Amino acid sequence: YAPRARVVLMDAPALGAALQGPALPPGVGLYLRTESLQNLARAWPQLVLARMPRSAPAAARSLFATLRRLDDAGVDAIWVEAVPDGVAWDGVRDRLQRAAA
């Protein structure tokens, strides 16, 4: 699946900095794992937020449906929090990197 919106993979510190900035670009969807980032995102009602499951198998199962839902919301860009290192997350990481290519 290749989303229409541009997928941007970002680590948690970069996302946190963006969400604490003075302004965000319009048309951004977020796919976040970290609860603290989700809390920061709630301060921006114009953002479309999707929560990534905490487990790799659940994230793998819901990944494409979530990207489609964000696409269907009409966002121009989907900022995705980078997944943890480790074998369990390799499949999700690969799919996200392909979507961002």
C-alpha positions in Angstrom: 0.0 0.0 0.0 1.3 3.4 -1.0 -0.5 6.3 0.8 -1.4 9.4 -1.2 -0.1 11.5 1.7 3.7 11.9 2.1 4.8 9.6 5.0 7.6 11.0 7.2 9.3 8.8 9.7 10.5 10.8 12.8 12.0 9.8 16.1 10.2 10.7 19.3 12.5 13.7 20.1 11.9 15.3 16.7 8.1 14.8 17.0 8.1 16.2 20.5 10.0 19.3 19.3 7.6 19.8 16.4 4.6 19.4 18.6 5.9 21.9 21.1 6.7 24.5 18.4 4.8 27.7 17.8 3.1 26.4 14.6 2.5 23.2 12.6 1.9 22.9 8.9 -1.8 22.3 8.0 -2.9 18.9 6.8 -0.8 16.7 9.1 -1.8 13.3 10.4 0.1 11.7 13.2 0.6 8.0 13.9 2.1 7.8 17.4 3.1 5.2 19.9 4.3 7.3 22.8 1.6 8.5 25.2 3.4 11.7 26.0 3.5 12.6 22.3 -0.2 11.7 22.0 -0.9 14.2 24.9 1.1 16.9 23.1 -0.8 16.3 19.9 -4.1 16.9 21.6 -3.2 20.5 21.9 -3.5 20.8 18.1 -7.1 20.1 17.3 -6.5 20.5 13.5 -4.2 17.4 13.6 -5.6 13.9 12.8 -4.2 11.5 15.4 -4.0 7.7 15.2 -2.5 5.7 18.0 -0.1 2.9 17.1 -0.6 -0.3 19.1 2.1 -1.1 21.7 2.8 -4.6 20.4 4.5 -5.2 17.1 2.0 -7.9 15.9 -1.0 -5.6 16.5 0.8 -2.7 14.8 1.6 -4.9 11.8 -2.1 -6.0 11.5 -3.4 -2.4 11.7 -0.7 -0.5 9.8 -2.2 -0.3 6.3 -5.8 0.3 7.6 -4.5 3.2 9.7 -2.6 4.7 6.8 -5.7 4.4 4.7 -7.8 6.1 7.4 -5.3 9.0 7.6 -5.3 9.3 3.8 -9.1 9.3 3.8 -9.1 12.1 6.3 -7.4 14.3 3.6 -4.1 14.9 5.2 -1.1 16.0 3.1 1.5 14.4 5.3 1.5 11.5 7.8 4.2 11.9 10.5 4.9 8.5 11.9 6.8 7.9 15.2 9.7 5.5 14.6 9.2 2.0 15.9 11.5 0.5 18.5 14.6 -1.4 17.4 14.5 -5.1 17.5 13.4 -8.1 15.5 9.8 -8.0 16.6 9.4 -4.6 14.9 11.4 -5.3 11.7 8.3 -6.1 9.6 6.5 -2.9 10.7 9.7 -0.8 10.2 10.2 -2.2 6.7 6.6 -1.5 5.7 6.9 2.1 7.1 10.1 2.7 5.3 8.6 1.5 2.0 5.6 3.8 2.6 7.9 6.7 3.2 10.0 6.0 0.1 
